[in-house]
Each structure stands twice: as structure tokens, then as C-alpha cells.
């Protein structure tokens, strides 16, 4: 029973509690520069019953924290459009930067349980969410985040009393929503759901149940738990998690060394196929849009392999109201200061849209690995972190296409040289491209590892033989069109 | 008549037009690195009749442009939630970075006319929008943007034919919205509105009417106009506009030299007032939230004047679901690469929310002026650019509160010294604070100019005597509460 897990009373008298609360509040204020120094990001998730006082508690907790280093997330304000994005989207998007704190007024517990009990979410989908939440929390821990999870508990009677009070005043009545009322009517059903959720998600970061019946005790308990958790994290230092095993169903691993780069397409044939495929993609995009199926197309490949050209041909027949192209360069400071997948989560397409990524999250296990922009543990862990990310996208219903554009070294040299010698193409070739070319064997190893470890059934890699640009473009477009068609069939 | 302004036929035969189009498309591709070099941002706004082929035209225009340097904005996709933000919000938010191109499928013309003809927007409000659009375009020009405005024209008959075609196919029928049909039914009414709008907004960037009846001619015309405009801009170099006069109704100018810094408040009195004001603000925030009135509170002041402390007391009684605090530091690269107000437009509160800015857009005329982070023309122009920004916020219905927290040099020294000598406060004081202190006279001059030039009736400055922190905090809170109360009265 939830009540048995509640933080016990420590028998402080009124005056001592007041003093202790003040001391702890000062401690939190003092911990903040230390968090900044340690670059430790903190997420404080305040969950609990409607009318339990979560908003008031958060305001008390942040009242002496420098607003430059903390922000507040509100589940209700941030889940508009929630049905067009994956479950974790609002939470991932809200992640704080290193050294900053985020306070959440309702989080992934409330969102999951509300969808299950009030939104008709099926049992299997709910199970998937629990899985996804546990992966998310592990990823946060492994990437150095501290998550403090509080559940503010009040009794059925107390909740009824508070809701009645709120409803009796015109100024506050709007705060009691229909689903809040439902919660009180079906208190036991919600209680079971909360307990089950806490049991299922208590492994990575523990749940703390706090008593919401009295505001002063509540504030005191929360300050205790928060400062303790921060103190422990500061003492332990920022965590960089170990690589881990995961058992994703894998697709056959494509092997670079076995790729036959000889396929070619004559120009006349190319033009014919191009017209037909663009016509087909245009019609498919229409249907994808109406069925609200999200499509994510990822382009990776050697420099000068022809990513840009393929992307342009693919995008041309798509309705610009329904697709975005995301060129991915080095991360900006505010991106570097967060989980490495944050900048991709925040660029996901709405359902029904197509997002094309010109380079992707796989930079983690290629350029970041090779150039030492992250630690070895970081990139080794990233294979499965990426598999988990793509599993979330797949479960959401996305069509995911990952292309590796393969060319040989001779072809790259010829294209580099042509760029160098053609005035209007010179901007496409930089010193860095030549430097990267020298690292061909290192990249080859990294690419092979990537193909082996991340070609899951949910999101397999497609190798595109790209020595001949005509052949490559047509293969990309046909693969996308086939996948869209299949997804439309599966949905019918 | 619109038809008379249409780009005339140049009598090219089919084959020559095809070749010319290809040449122009290559020219556009070649102009792109030059745009990047010149850091020139380009907005291509494609307006026109429903079913005129805007989407297809945009796809053709971008088909050979490197996707890393261009993006597409779609009016329909980006105006969800439009009723919770100022009119210009989606357009300002979509602005491209220096050296990049944005293609807009429908822009501020369509948005304004739709609201007027289909959304019940009043005549006076519409007039305000035209004004606001003209200011916006001038600001874009003065800040180095090129805006190319195309209107794709088709006849009533042609539109009817195309809509019929689209509607006859299940795959494409959804593309014809109710308002598209209304447009064809009331073609002449829309025609008048388009013409009127173009006449009223053609001064800063001219309108180009292009014939949409044939796709090939349309593409050719658009490539001509676009490459011509870009060529001219590249030749002229990036514009940095001159400061300009504007006749805003001004509030009495507060003068720093006349501020009496002696007011104080005893602690007992402070505690009493604080409790009462927090109670009052909490109730007012409820009502503001329900009435959907946006509130924007700006804090500026000397280092150590007490901004942080005032913000915390003000925020404490507010519902965290309905306010955000924005600490403003130096701009990040993607912010620096855009209009200096971009990072503030994108942080505006939704209607009903309170946004608190800890430092603001006034950095332009203080630190950026003094440190030379922008040119003299830039900061001199900024006074009225800011006045225009705040006028937009005011017209939207926002309550705007601008506080200057004033202390004298002795008080600052005492507070700096205390910070230096108190271990848990040392992080608050940096070398830079001491350096800024040495520039006191320069800042004093900048602040005086700012108060004189930006204290408009719509958004007057409030000077807060802050030698005594208790007095300052109470005055801030009371000013905010009074303004909220007044706004609620005005709305009733």
C-alpha cells in the first residue's frame, strides 16, 4: 500500500520544523552553484493526486533558486498536440541544460496513467510505455542527469474536501477539471494504478511518497529529499553510464566489404524512373498525410557520396506543407549541454509529416567517436541508446528509413577533384573533407560497427550503392516509396 | 487592376524558355554560396490564390538549393495556436539565419486577409495589421534581410476548374478547404482585398504578380524575379538601415538624476505587505489566466540592484502552469545570426501567461552599444524598433511592465563587497561585474537615452528606487498587481 511507503513523521515540533525548513532551503540555494560547477542537470518530477498541492510545492521549492538556472514544466500546458508526437516527446524536449534544474508539475507518470485510465490506451501499449519510461530514466542517469521523483499523497476524503472548496469559488473552480473529478470518484482505481506504476518504474530513480495533508510538513519533506538527493549526486560526481546489452530483434547485418558498387543506370532509364517515382511519391505522401503516419528518412554516407542530390530528388514531389529537411551540423552550445538525442527529439515530424535528416544521431558513433568529442563509454553506450530511441519511434507508428550511401575511395577522389576544379562547386569542398578522407580506415571501422549494432528489425539500415548517382537516387526513392506503401497497407 | 501588374510575357518560345529556366536555376544554385559569404538572409514569400500552384512552385524553386541552407514555412502548419500569440509571431519565429533562405507557402498577406474576410477581424484592427506589416518589413530590410514577395495570379474560371479537378479525386479532395471554396465563390471580394493589401504594403519590398495559368511560365518568371532580386542585393551589399523618427505617444520621461533613493520600508511592514500582495497577485493571476491576457514583465537595472530577489518574490504566488522566467544572457550563435528581436519574439508568453524577463531586448541599447557588439546605426535604430515591437505587443492586448532598478554607486559597492566576502554568494560576483562598474558613467548615459526614447504610453518605464530592497520589491509587486487589475477592468 502506498500509504506504507510515505515518508515517516520525524516528530519535529512546529518551531523546529520551521527552522529546519529554512535551513534546508538555504542549503538548496547553496547547492545550486555547485550543480553548475559540476555541470549536473537535475529534473524534479512532482507527481501526485489532483489538488494535492503540487503547484504550491513547486513554487516553494523554487522560491529561492536563481531563476536563471531553473525552469518549470507543466504537463497540461506542454501536451497540446500530444497525439501528434511520441509519448516521451514533451519530456525529452523539456530536459534542462547541464547545471540547471527543471521542476515538473506532473510528468510521465501522470501522462501514462491518464492515457490508460481516461484515454482508452490499451494494456499492451501501456506496457510499452512503462518499458519506454524505464529506458528513458536509465538513459538520463547514464548521461549524467539526476531525476528526483516525488509523489504527493492525500486521502480520498481530503481530496474531496479540497475539490469542493475549489469548486465553491468562481475564481478557482476552473482548476478542477473533469478528469480531476473522475479521479476522486474512482480513487481506488487510480490508487492501484499509481502503486503499480511506482513499482514498475522504481529501479533507476526511486520514488518518494510525501504526505500532502499539511503544507508545512510537505514542504519540509520535499526540501529534505531534494537536498539529500542533490548532495549525494554532487558527492558521487557526474555519472557516465557503462555500455549495456539489449536484446533487440536484429535485421541481417549489411556488410560494407560485400557491397558490389558496380550497378549503374543509363540516363534515359533514370529519367523515366525518376518521373514515375516522383509521381508515385507525391500520391503516397498525400495518403500518408491523411493517415497521419510519421515518416523519418535518415541519410548518412561518405563525403561526396551524393546525399544532397538524393535528398533533393526525394523531396521534390513532397508537399512542402508536410515535410521538413534537417541538415545536421555540429551541435550548438545549448544542444551540447543536453542529452545527445535532445536535438533530434525536438526535430521529430508531427504525425503525417516527413522529416528528412541530412546526417543524423549516428554522428555520435562516427565523428564523435573518431574525433574524441565524447568518451568511449558514451559512444559505446550510444548504439543501444539509439536502438531504444528508434524503438520509441517505431512504437509510435513511424516509418524509419536509414540510408548509408556507399562509394569507394576512387570515386570520392574523383568527385573531390571535380569540386575543387569547378568554381561553382568549390564551396562544397573544404580542408576538413580532405582530412576526413585520410581517416577513411577509421571511419570504415566505425561504420561497420554501426551497421552491425544498429540494424534492428524496427529500423534496418539500407546500403545504397552510390558510385553511380543515377542508380543511387532511384534506389533511395524506390525504397522510401515501398516503405510508405507497406505502412499504408499495414494500417488498413 | 491586379491583372495589369502581371509580369508581361517576354515572347520566348517553348524551347528557349526551357533553356532559360535551366540557366536561371543554375544561377540560383550558384548564388547560394555567395549569399552565405555575404551573410545575407533571404525570405521568399509566395502568396496567391488557392490552387494557383504555390506549393509546386516552391518545390521547383528549392529543388536545386542545398537543403542545409533553406527551409520552408507553411502558413497552415505554423499557425496552430495563432489566436494565443501576436499576429507577427509565426513569421518572426520562422526568420532564417544569415546566409540562409526561407520559402513561405503563404505569409502575412494571406494571414491578414483571411482573418479580415473569413475571421471577423474589424476594420481598425486590420488597419493596425497593415501598419505592423510595414514596420516589420522595414525592420527586416534595415537588419539586412531581403524579402522577395510573389503573388501567383489565376482567373476565377481557372481557379474553379482546378478546384473541381482536385475535388473529383479522393486523394486530393482534402486539399480544397472550405475557405478555399469561399475564395472562389467570392472571387471579386478577395481580388479587391489582395489589391488593396499590395498597394498598402508595396513600399519597402515590392510585390511581383506572376501568372499562374501555366506552370512552365510561372517557374520561369519566378526564377527570373528571384535571381534578379538576389543579384541586386548581393551587388548592393548587406543593408544596415539608418535610425528613423517615429511618432509614438510618449509617457513622461523618468530621469535618473532626479530619483530620490531614500525611500525605505521597515521589515515588519515589508512582511505584512509582502503577504498581502502575494495573496492579491495569486488571485489576479487566476483571473488573467482565464481572461487570456498576456503579461510581460521586464527587469533591467544595475548589477546587484536586486533583480533576482524581486523576480523570486513576484513569481512565488503565480501558478507555475501559467508563467515562465527568461534569464537573458549573451545570444547563442543561432540567435546572433538573426534579427536581434528574434530571441524575444520566440519567448513570448501564450495569452493568459506571464513571462518575466531577467534582462531584456534593451541589452541592444546598453551592453551592445557600450561594448560595440553592434554598429552605432544598429543601436540608434533599435530605440524605435523596440518601440514598434512593444506596440505590437500592446495591440495584441499584452500588459507590459518595464522596470529599471536604480541604486547608487555606494550601494552597489557595498553589495559587491558583501558578495565577495560571503562564500555562498561569491559565484554571484565576477571580474566582469567589476569591469562594468568602472563603466558606470557610460551606462548612465545609455540608460538615460533609453528611458527618454522608449518610455511610450503603451509601455512606459517604471523606475524602482532600490537602495532598500524591501521597498523595491514591494513597489515592483504593487505595480504589477495594479496593472493586472487595470487590464481586467479595461477588458470588462
HADDOCK unambig.tbl for C-alpha pairs under 7 A between the chains (distance, minus, plus):
assign (segid A and resid 30 and name CA) (segid B and resid 424 and name CA) 5.95 0.50 0.50
assign (segid A and resid 33 and name CA) (segid B and resid 427 and name CA) 6.79 0.50 0.50
assign (segid A and resid 55 and name CA) (segid B and resid 319 and name CA) 6.51 0.50 0.50
assign (segid A and resid 55 and name CA) (segid B and resid 320 and name CA) 6.24 0.50 0.50
assign (segid A and resid 59 and name CA) (segid B and resid 316 and name CA) 5.60 0.50 0.50
assign (segid A and resid 59 and name CA) (segid B and resid 320 and name CA) 6.91 0.50 0.50
assign (segid A and resid 63 and name CA) (segid B and resid 312 and name CA) 5.66 0.50 0.50
assign (segid A and resid 63 and name CA) (segid B and resid 316 and name CA) 5.87 0.50 0.50
assign (segid A and resid 64 and name CA) (segid B and resid 312 and name CA) 6.68 0.50 0.50
assign (segid A and resid 66 and name CA) (segid B and resid 308 and name CA) 6.73 0.50 0.50
assign (segid A and resid 67 and name CA) (segid B and resid 325 and name CA) 6.48 0.50 0.50
assign (segid A and resid 67 and name CA) (segid B and resid 327 and name CA) 6.87 0.50 0.50
assign (segid A and resid 68 and name CA) (segid B and resid 327 and name CA) 4.86 0.50 0.50
assign (segid A and resid 72 and name CA) (segid B and resid 320 and name CA) 6.51 0.50 0.50
assign (segid A and resid 74 and name CA) (segid B and resid 321 and name CA) 5.23 0.50 0.50
assign (segid A and resid 77 and name CA) (segid B and resid 321 and name CA) 6.62 0.50 0.50
assign (segid A and resid 171 and name CA) (segid B and resid 286 and name CA) 6.71 0.50 0.50
assign (segid A and resid 171 and name CA) (segid B and resid 287 and name CA) 6.88 0.50 0.50
assign (segid A and resid 286 and name CA) (segid B and resid 171 and name CA) 6.66 0.50 0.50
assign (segid A and resid 287 and name CA) (segid B and resid 171 and name CA) 6.88 0.50 0.50
assign (segid A and resid 308 and name CA) (segid B and resid 66 and name CA) 6.72 0.50 0.50
assign (segid A and resid 312 and name CA) (segid B and resid 63 and name CA) 5.64 0.50 0.50
assign (segid A and resid 312 and name CA) (segid B and resid 64 and name CA) 6.70 0.50 0.50
assign (segid A and resid 316 and name CA) (segid B and resid 59 and name CA) 5.58 0.50 0.50
assign (segid A and resid 316 and name CA) (segid B and resid 63 and name CA) 5.95 0.50 0.50
assign (segid A and resid 319 and name CA) (segid B and resid 55 and name CA) 6.52 0.50 0.50
assign (segid A and resid 320 and name CA) (segid B and resid 55 and name CA) 6.22 0.50 0.50
assign (segid A and resid 320 and name CA) (segid B and resid 59 and name CA) 6.96 0.50 0.50
assign (segid A and resid 320 and name CA) (segid B and resid 72 and name CA) 6.59 0.50 0.50
assign (segid A and resid 321 and name CA) (segid B and resid 74 and name CA) 5.26 0.50 0.50
assign (segid A and resid 321 and name CA) (segid B and resid 77 and name CA) 6.56 0.50 0.50
assign (segid A and resid 325 and name CA) (segid B and resid 67 and name CA) 6.52 0.50 0.50
assign (segid A and resid 327 and name CA) (segid B and resid 67 and name CA) 6.80 0.50 0.50
assign (segid A and resid 327 and name CA) (segid B and resid 68 and name CA) 4.84 0.50 0.50
assign (segid A and resid 424 and name CA) (segid B and resid 30 and name CA) 5.84 0.50 0.50
assign (segid A and resid 427 and name CA) (segid B and resid 33 and name CA) 6.70 0.50 0.50
